[in-house]
Amino acid sequence: MGKITEAEFSVICEAIISDRASICKHNPMGSEEETLLWMLLGCLVSYLSLSEMETPCFKGIPDANTYREAISNILRRRMEPDFNFSRYFQLFNSK
């Protein structure tokens, strides 16, 4: 099972924020926050090499809260050491 440190998670979040405009322009799937959280989820799935069985599935249309919950569930089992990842979510809902 892949693990992630706060430093690694921070780099991923900051890269997404720095590419915010491009990500949202090329993926107009919902609100800006939803799009950025969707991108973060995708990056974590890839970075942590999650199997198909470990990758979250959604019923209906996911929203920002759905993505935050999925990201939280992934991180709770894979942080090394534990860190306060929820504070990074604020980066995605402010300009």
Backbone as numpy.savetxt, mean C-alpha at the origin, in Angstrom:
# Nx Ny Nz CAx CAy CAz Cx Cy Cz
8.57 -16.53 4.19 7.71 -15.35 4.19 8.61 -14.11 4.19
8.38 -13.21 3.24 9.16 -11.98 3.17 8.84 -11.05 4.32
9.81 -10.30 4.74 9.67 -9.33 5.83 10.01 -7.95 5.29
9.54 -6.92 5.99 9.82 -5.55 5.59 10.13 -4.71 6.82
11.12 -3.85 6.69 11.48 -2.94 7.78 10.77 -1.61 7.55
10.77 -0.78 8.57 10.17 0.54 8.42 10.92 1.36 7.37
12.23 1.24 7.33 13.02 1.99 6.35 12.62 1.59 4.93
12.44 0.31 4.69 12.05 -0.17 3.36 10.64 0.30 3.02
9.73 0.21 3.98 8.36 0.65 3.76 8.32 2.15 3.48
9.10 2.91 4.21 9.16 4.35 4.03 9.63 4.71 2.62
10.64 4.02 2.13 11.15 4.29 0.77 10.05 4.03 -0.27
9.32 2.94 -0.11 8.23 2.62 -1.05 7.17 3.72 -1.01
6.75 4.11 0.20 5.73 5.15 0.34 6.18 6.48 -0.26
7.41 6.86 0.02 7.92 8.14 -0.49 8.06 8.12 -2.01
8.41 6.98 -2.58 8.50 6.87 -4.04 7.13 7.03 -4.67
6.13 6.43 -4.07 4.76 6.57 -4.58 4.31 8.02 -4.49
4.58 8.67 -3.38 4.20 10.07 -3.21 4.92 10.95 -4.22
6.19 10.68 -4.47 6.93 11.51 -5.43 6.42 11.33 -6.86
5.81 10.19 -7.14 5.25 9.92 -8.47 3.73 10.06 -8.49
3.19 10.71 -7.48 1.74 10.87 -7.30 1.03 11.29 -8.58
1.47 12.35 -9.20 0.78 12.89 -10.38 0.74 11.87 -11.52
1.85 11.25 -11.78 1.92 10.27 -12.86 1.07 9.03 -12.56
1.13 8.55 -11.34 0.34 7.38 -10.95 -1.14 7.66 -11.12
-1.59 8.80 -10.65 -3.02 9.13 -10.73 -3.45 9.41 -12.17
-2.58 10.01 -12.96 -2.90 10.30 -14.35 -3.10 9.01 -15.15
-2.25 8.03 -14.90 -2.29 6.79 -15.69 -3.19 5.71 -15.10
-3.74 5.95 -13.93 -4.63 4.99 -13.27 -5.83 5.71 -12.67
-6.66 6.33 -13.50 -7.80 7.09 -12.97 -8.95 6.17 -12.54
-8.73 5.41 -11.48 -9.68 4.38 -11.07 -10.59 4.78 -9.92
-10.29 5.85 -9.25 -11.08 6.29 -8.10 -10.49 7.58 -7.60
-10.65 7.83 -6.31 -10.06 9.04 -5.75 -8.54 8.91 -5.77
-7.88 10.02 -5.61 -6.41 10.02 -5.58 -5.91 9.12 -4.46
-6.53 9.22 -3.29 -6.12 8.39 -2.16 -6.28 6.91 -2.49
-7.41 6.53 -3.07 -7.63 5.12 -3.44 -6.57 4.64 -4.43
-6.28 5.46 -5.41 -5.29 5.08 -6.42 -3.92 4.88 -5.80
-3.51 5.77 -4.92 -2.19 5.66 -4.30 -2.10 4.47 -3.35
-3.18 4.21 -2.61 -3.19 3.04 -1.73 -3.21 1.75 -2.55
-3.91 1.74 -3.66 -3.90 0.60 -4.58 -2.48 0.33 -5.07
-1.76 1.39 -5.40 -0.38 1.25 -5.86 0.50 0.71 -4.73
0.32 1.21 -3.52 1.08 0.72 -2.37 0.81 -0.77 -2.15
-0.44 -1.16 -2.21 -0.78 -2.58 -2.06 -0.08 -3.42 -3.11
-0.12 -2.98 -4.35 0.55 -3.71 -5.43 2.05 -3.81 -5.22
2.65 -2.72 -4.76 4.09 -2.74 -4.49 4.43 -3.72 -3.38
3.61 -3.76 -2.33 3.86 -4.69 -1.23 3.71 -6.13 -1.66
2.70 -6.41 -2.47 2.50 -7.78 -2.97 3.74 -8.22 -3.73
4.26 -7.35 -4.56 5.46 -7.68 -5.34 6.70 -7.74 -4.46
6.92 -6.72 -3.64 8.12 -6.62 -2.81 8.25 -7.80 -1.85
7.11 -8.21 -1.29 7.12 -9.30 -0.31 6.92 -10.67 -0.97
6.80 -10.68 -2.30 6.62 -11.92 -3.06 5.46 -12.75 -2.51
4.30 -12.08 -2.35 3.14 -12.79 -1.83 2.62 -13.78 -2.87
2.23 -14.93 -2.41 1.64 -15.92 -3.30 0.21 -15.49 -3.64
-0.38 -16.15 -4.59 -1.76 -15.86 -4.96 -2.69 -16.06 -3.77
-2.39 -17.04 -2.94 -3.20 -17.31 -1.76 -3.05 -16.23 -0.68
-1.92 -15.54 -0.66 -1.67 -14.50 0.34 -2.14 -13.12 -0.12
-2.37 -12.98 -1.41 -2.76 -11.69 -1.98 -4.24 -11.41 -1.69
-4.55 -10.24 -1.14 -5.95 -9.93 -0.80 -6.86 -9.92 -2.03
-8.08 -10.41 -1.83 -9.13 -10.36 -2.85 -10.25 -9.48 -2.29
-10.96 -8.81 -3.16 -12.01 -7.90 -2.72 -13.33 -8.26 -3.39
-14.41 -8.16 -2.62 -15.75 -8.29 -3.18 -16.25 -6.88 -3.44
-16.89 -6.69 -4.56 -17.40 -5.36 -4.86 -16.28 -4.41 -5.25
-16.57 -3.14 -5.11 -15.60 -2.11 -5.49 -14.87 -1.64 -4.23
-13.55 -1.87 -4.17 -12.80 -1.45 -2.97 -12.69 0.08 -2.90
-12.62 0.57 -1.67 -12.41 2.00 -1.45 -11.12 2.17 -0.65
-10.82 3.40 -0.27 -9.57 3.68 0.45 -9.47 2.86 1.74
-10.58 2.74 2.46 -10.57 1.98 3.70 -10.27 0.50 3.44
-10.81 -0.04 2.38 -10.55 -1.43 2.01 -9.06 -1.64 1.77
-8.44 -0.72 1.03 -7.00 -0.82 0.75 -6.17 -0.67 2.02
-6.55 0.29 2.89 -5.82 0.46 4.15 -5.88 -0.82 4.99
-7.05 -1.43 5.05 -7.20 -2.66 5.82 -6.37 -3.80 5.22
-6.38 -3.94 3.91 -5.59 -5.00 3.26 -4.10 -4.79 3.50
-3.64 -3.56 3.37 -2.22 -3.24 3.61 -1.88 -3.53 5.07
-2.76 -3.14 5.98 -2.53 -3.38 7.41 -2.40 -4.87 7.70
-3.28 -5.67 7.12 -3.23 -7.12 7.34 -1.93 -7.72 6.82
-1.48 -7.27 5.69 -0.21 -7.76 5.14 0.94 -7.37 6.06
0.99 -6.11 6.47 2.12 -5.62 7.26 2.18 -6.22 8.65
1.04 -6.46 9.26 1.04 -7.00 10.64 1.81 -8.31 10.75
1.82 -9.08 9.69 2.51 -10.38 9.73 3.92 -10.31 9.18
4.32 -9.16 8.62 5.59 -9.13 7.91 6.54 -8.01 8.31
6.21 -7.27 9.37 7.10 -6.20 9.84 8.27 -6.80 10.62
9.42 -6.21 10.42 10.60 -6.66 11.18 11.53 -5.49 11.44
11.60 -4.96 12.62 10.71 -5.20 13.76 9.39 -4.45 13.56
8.48 -4.59 14.50 7.19 -3.89 14.41 7.41 -2.38 14.35
6.57 -1.70 13.58 6.61 -0.24 13.51 5.20 0.29 13.28
5.02 1.58 13.47 3.71 2.21 13.31 3.50 2.58 11.84
3.02 1.62 11.07 2.83 1.85 9.63 1.64 2.75 9.34
0.65 2.80 10.22 -0.57 3.57 9.93 -0.30 5.06 9.77
0.77 5.56 10.36 1.07 6.99 10.21 1.43 7.33 8.76
1.90 6.34 8.00 2.25 6.57 6.60 1.00 6.76 5.73
-0.13 6.24 6.17 -1.36 6.39 5.40 -1.72 7.86 5.21
-1.34 8.71 6.15 -1.62 10.14 6.04 -0.96 10.76 4.82
0.15 10.19 4.36 0.85 10.71 3.18 -0.01 10.63 1.94
-0.93 9.66 1.91 -1.70 9.40 0.72 -2.98 10.21 0.62
-3.39 10.85 1.69 -4.63 11.63 1.62 -4.42 13.11 1.74
-3.17 13.56 1.64 -2.90 15.00 1.67 -1.97 15.34 0.51
-2.12 16.54 0.01 -1.27 16.97 -1.11 -0.09 17.74 -0.62
